[in-house]
Amino acid sequence: MNQRDGFVSGFLTGTIVGGIVGGVIGALLASQNANYEVTGEFSEKRNSKLSDNNRLKRRQIKAAYSDQSIETARRSLEDKIAQLNETIDEVRLTLGQVNSNQPDSERSPQDS
């Protein structure tokens, strides 16, 4: 039981110390962040620049994404059309071979 008691006490001590250290670090980072945004002018300028930059980046990303997605869709459709054409050609060949192997009495008048 001695190992178990040592584990429990070490775990509890680590939890408490970790919580205190994490709380202190979080409080310091939060206060530094608050100090940067104390002046209204700075935060307004920063926010307006960020929002303008964000809008521009979003437009660029949307334009690039739409161009890329259109190109991807076009290529995909071309590939599918090519596959369909190959399949149609294979079926034509198969049907042609089947029709050519039929005796004359089984052929329809349209085949002649």
C-alpha positions, 0 to 999 in steps of 0.5 A: 500500500505504500506505493499506492499512497505515494502515487496518490499524494504525488498525483494530488501535489502535481495537480495542485502545483500544475493548477497554480502554475497554469493559473499564474501563467494564464493571468500574466498572458491575459493582463499583457493582452489587455494592456495592448488593447487599452488605447482605443485608437490602437485597437480600432486601427488594428481591428480595421486593418485586420478586418480589411486584411481578412476580407481581402484574404477571404476574397482571394481564397474564395477566388482561388478555391472557386477557380481550383474547384472549377478546374477539378470538376472539369477534369473529373467530368472529362475523365468520366466522359472518356470512361463512358466513351471507352465503355460504349466502344467495348459494348459496340465491339461485343455486340458486333461480335455477338451479331456476327456469330448468329446464323442467318436464320436468327438475324433480324432483317435490320441486321442485314 
